[in-house]
Amino acid sequence: MSTVTVSELQKNPRRALLRVERGEALRITRNRRTVATLMPAPMPPAAPKKPSPWPDLEARSLKVMALGNGRAIDAAQFIIDSRGVW
C-alpha cells in the first residue's frame, strides 16, 4: 500500500484517483500518522450474457440452403438454376 500525504492529495487529487482506479490502495497521512485509506470500489458483478435471439440460425440456414438434401449449395449457382431456360 502506497502512502500519500494530505498536502499531496490536495495539490493533485486527480493523480491519486487515477492510481486508485487502477487498483492501488493509498494510505493518506498527516504528520506521518495515517488518517485515511483510499481503496478502489469493488467491481460490480458482470451482467449475465443475453441468449442469442436466433440460437438455431446456423441449423436453419443450412436447412434452407441445402434444400433438404443436407448438402450446402452455392448461392450463385442456385440463382442461375432457379431462373430456368430463357
N, C-alpha and C positions, 0 to 999 in steps of 0.2 A: 504494500500500500504506500503510495507516494504522499509526501507532505507538501502542503501549500499554506503559506501564511495568509492571514486575513487581508493584509495590505496588498499582496499579490493578487488575491481573488478580487479585491475592489478595483485594482488597476486593469485587470484583464479577465473579466468573468467568462468571456466567450472562449478563451483558450481552455479554461478549466472545464467548462461544459463540454467542449469537444472531446477532451480526454475521457470524461465520464461517459459520453455517448459511445465511445469506442470500447467501453467495458472496464475502464480503470476506476478503482475506488480511490478517493482522495481524503486524506486526513487534513483537516483545517486547524491551524494552530494560531494562538495569540500568546506572545511572550513565552514561547516554547512549551505551551500547555495546549493539549488537544481540546478544542471546543466543539467540534462537529466532525462528522464523517459524511462525505458525499458519495453515494453509491448509485450505480445505474439502476433504473427501474427494471423490475422483472419483465421479461418479454411475454406478451400475451400469447395464449396458445394459438397454434396455426388453425385457420379456418378449415373445416372439413372440405375435401375436394368434391366439387359437384360431379354427379354422374354425367356421363356423356348423353346428350339428348338423343343420339342415334347409336345405341350400343351395337346394333346389328347391321350397321351401314355396309360394312365390307361384305358380309354374307348376302345381303340383299342385292348389292350391286353385282356381285358375281352371278347371282341367280338371274338377274335381268340381262346382263351382257352375255351370259353363256347360253341363253335361250333353252334352258332345261337339259342340255347335254353335259353339263359340268365342266366344260372347257371354255375358257375365255376366248373371245374373238377380237379381232382388230376392228375398232370403231369405223375407220375409214372404209374398210372392206365391207362392213355391214351396211353402210350407207350406199355404197355402189351396188351391192347385191339387191338392196330393197328398192332401187329405182326401177328395176325392170329393164326391158329392152325398149329402145326408142324406136 
